[in-house]
Amino acid sequence: MKEMFDKNSKMSKRFCFYAALVLILCLVGAAPVSAENLNLDIKANDSDGPITVLPSDPVSIQISLDPGEQAGVNAEWWIVAQTPFGMFWNYYSYIYPTGWTPGINQCIEMPLSAIASTNVLNTTTLPIGEYEFFFAVDDQINNIPEGKWVDSVKVTVEETINTVNVTDYYPISKYSNIYIKWSDLSNYNRKDVVSYTNNAGVTHYYEVIEIPDGDLEWLAAAYLAQQAGGYLVCPETEDENEFVFSLIDNPDYWFTWDETHNYVTSGTPIGGFQEDSDETEADSAAGWMWLSGEKMDFTNWCQNLDDGVLDSDPRNNTQPNDAVGGYIQDAMFYGELTARVPTWGDFPVRFGDIEGGEGGTYYAFVIEYNSKP
């Protein structure tokens, strides 16, 4: 998309600097405007923003206008992008019908009229950095962006985060009997892929895999998700966690322990794991990471309740705890209370294979994809 924002502007630096100052004074901090029955709006990916995307993610900018009582008033129209490309050349304008050009330039002069949501930019090549897109109209015909009516939306393009290869932490040489291929699964059902868009405007895709027979370790599920082009689901925010839980809040997917574990329920695996180190062996809460490669800023570990409703287990179920006697549990699952809950617990990476001696299992897992599979 950078070719649309060519830095070789024909505008003098003096005028560009002056126009930038006017734009900043008039437009920065703008909010959706409704005045004198005039409504104008600019969105990024159909969101009021701010949104955050990766360099390969599609970005579309839409404008709309309802002139209300101002219909027919002659006006200057401005569609301007503030980019991270340089101090003097960081403004670009959409000029109708030419398209995007360097500098701060008027889009068109014409009477105010109704404009339904219209794309003024569609790209998958925005360079990394912070952008702010402005849509403004004013009835002072002087070729200066005074922004009597204005709205803006912010877009941040972040560097691509590399997902974690689970075999880098749990080598095939050590776990060759666990890492399997899809062809090795005799009974499974892949549900329809669904999408979720977070508060930053980033959309990911989720696929529930039903395994009615269970007997699949956390490591095996993580490896299968990786083979499918995704990773074991990583609910990185409270909202995403609630969304993921809605996908697996099904009694057919959960395992209920017997009286030896006071009928605690454990759910599906999550893509959180604990790096093996001296620090993590000493501290069960240290060193947790996401298979997505993102930093783990949000956690939802189970807390002991003893309320007789969600938690009827007399033991202290606060997580993570590495169980009794320092038993290493460095993989993440939903559950740990006596009802299905969106909280997390720590389990061994081999958990899920009843015959393997871990005792419990689960009957579904979720693959998360950064782009539509």
Order of alpha helices (4+ residues) and beta strands (2+ residues): alpha-beta-beta-beta-beta-beta-beta-beta-beta-beta-beta-beta-alpha-alpha-beta-beta-beta-alpha-beta-alpha-beta-beta-alpha-beta-beta-beta-beta
